């Protein structure tokens, strides 16, 4: 489910970028507004929305909703835990010292000195 929403999110993001780059900006007719008598000015009305602006609005809504869905899906699968409980403390490796053989005396005897 998360993968499907992620694919929808990526496709809508790429399509939204493409549609925004295809559109003509409002500032494109700024030169015409200073004496050329153009009907569209910088801050004037743009008329009715065309296909590109409606498609951009729809894709923007899909992108926004898919991001909300991803946030909700990823929040459902996380378990809040304490940071101190998740830290792994490594113990040093135990090394065993070999035990001395029991039939051999621990220390050699000193030679006897005559009196």
Buried (B, 14 or more C-beta within 10 A) or exposed (E): EEEEBBEBBEBBBEBBEEBEEEEEEEEEBBEBBEEEEEEBBEEEEEEEEEEEEEBBEBBBEBBEBBBEBBEEEEEEEEEEEEEEEEEEEEEEEEEEEEEEEEEEEEEEEEEEEEE
